[in-house]
Amino acid sequence: MVRGSDDMRSLAVINQKGGVGKTTTAVNLASALAEQGKRVCVIDLDPQAHASLHLGLSLIDGQCSVYDILCGDASIDEARVWVNENLAVVPSNLDLAAAEMELAGEVGREVILRDKLEVDTDQFDFLILDCPPSLGVLTLNALTAVDEVFLPLQPHFLALHGLSKLLRTIEIVAKRLNPTLHLSGVVLCMYDSGTRLAAEVTRDVQEFLDVQSQGKGIWAGAQFFETRIRRNIRLAEAPSFGQSIFDYAGSSNGAEDYRSLASEVLNQTATASTNAEIKDLSRVA
């Protein structure tokens, strides 16, 4: 599972502000892609282990987790658990909270996950990392291990607050540690189309991305997804049952929205593949 492989897209779902639908998006986007027949691996990098719990995984003592990968000798394969035939999870638990301190003096601590992924032999179409709501060593490991960043935003007046700091962090990582890293998608979550606030935030985000995407930075070409993840009680209930929205309420608005988002993500993949083929043909010509 080599980072940067032409056959796999690697995404970090990130926002340093909690409660914006980050884990909900990571889990349900992964599940929607798996439903479409794609092989997907989710890595839970949050010590709260919400992505793991969302998919029905509660680790028992002695079971391998992300902590053992980052702070021990465990491989990705040793920790990976299959949820269904297309969806696998590398689970987390509270032990991961100690990783920040344990790795503080470790040389190359920002690239441990990348190195472990590069020797993993299993093949996937998508690698999706659910990041903690912070910009510490766990998030840095995610940003050095992937090519793309997905940013879930809540349509709130503070939605853009701190965004420049997050983008600056991504830019620094891209410059110093991972030159392929870029912001490829922004999705609005907890969306209520009937409010003026949602419309105003949507316009502000669109204007911001329109300006930024004109340059050559890490946000150049970032897509503001047309799909809006609507407020839906079923999305809030699903984690307590240890199920994705598709297993819990497959006909709900939440399931419909994440299927739509997955379709847009797959279209990104198809477009990128077509562009790559065109470039190859132009070189031959």
Secondary structure, 3 states (H helix, E strand, C coil): CCCCCCCCEEEEECCCCCCCCHHHHHHHHHHHHHHCCCCEEEEECCCCCHHHHHCCCCCCCCCCCHHHHHHCCCCHHHHCEECCCCEEEECCCHHHHHHHHHCCCCCCHHHHHHHHHHCCCCCCCEEEEECCCCCCHHHHHHHHHCCEEEEEECCCCCCCCCHHHHHHHHHHHHHHCCCCCEEEEEEEEEECCCCHHHHHHHHHHHHHHHHHCCCCCCCCCCEEEEEEEECCHHHHHHHHHCCCHHHHCCCCHHHHHHHHHHHHHHHHHHHHHHHHHHHHHHHHC
